Amino acid sequence: MAEQESSNGPVKKSMREKAVERRTINKEHNSNFKAGYIPIEEERLHKTGLRGRKGNMAVCIIILLFLLALINLIITLVIWTVIRIGPNGCDSMEFHESGLLRFKQKADMGTVYPLHKSTIGGRKDQDLVITGNGNPVVFQQGSTKLSVEKDKTSIVSDVGISFTDPRTQTTFFSTDFENHEFQLPKGVKVLRVKKASTERITSNASADLNIKGDSKAIIRGNEGVNIMGRTVEFKTGGNIELRAENSIVLNGSVMFNTTRIPNSAGDVYFDEGLERYKLCMCADGTLFRIQVKYPNMGCQTSDNPCGTAH
């Protein structure tokens, strides 16, 4: 009868049966702690985060970023203290759109490299003061160098020197004697050079022209050397050598200080082992030398530039 009823439809339960069934289900659920549990090995689980080499690389990147931030901080502090950049701009210098860099305070610099065709100047009606702390102030461009020292000012150049007024373009002093006559500025009495190439060297009509050399002075001309003056005087502590391809002409009175010319007078006898020469003069003033081959030998010889024996 019960089976027939269950096949025909759901069996109706009483309130008591429903309460007992609900209590049994809750009891089983509360006592079953392994419900839905699946045992899995720890090594097979997915690991999150940076581990191993990735972790070490991340630490290195963080340290590198920290160093860069520290260097940036140091550079910022240096710019803040040295250049003195504040809310109103830079206190020590100004930058202009034309490329002008203006220093508003004293600047302490070691070496300055200006750009091509740059100009260094001062303010209007103010002097530009450049001081070297115990060292000379040197301006150099290529092979041209201007050195200002405590006791002297020297200029060295392989291409020439020119001093020009920038406003009037007036040349005060120039070594370009193709377009300007080479004249010493007023107050300059001595010009010291190692080598000079020029067509003519002259002095004022009321002053002497002195050419001096520390060790030796060489005067050479491609087409000859002409020395003219009221009095021409050669002084040397060693030898004076006059060398020419054709001839040497002394036009005027020639005087020699015989006290400094060696001679064979006195107790010095003739010695064939010594090579000696005698200075002779032609009737037209041409000087020549002959070798002394025997005692009391004169200047009469056929080997002379005079044409006939003199």
Secondary structure, 3 states (H helix, E strand, C coil): CHHHHHHHCCCCCCHHHHHHHHHHHHHHHHHCCCCCCCCCCHHHCCCCCCCCHHHHHHHHHHHHHHHHHHHHHHHHHHHHHHHCEECCEECCEEECCCCCEEECCCCCCCCCCCCCCCCCCCCCCCCCCCCCCCCCEEEEECCEEEEECCCCEEEECCCCCEEECCCCCCEEEECCCCCCCCCCCCCCCCCCCCCCCCCCCCCCCCCCCCCCCCCCCCCCCCCCCCCCCCCCCCCCCCCCCCCCCCCCCCCCCCCCCHHHCCCCCCCCCCCCCCCCEEEEECCCCCEEEEECCCCCCCCCCCCCCCCCCC
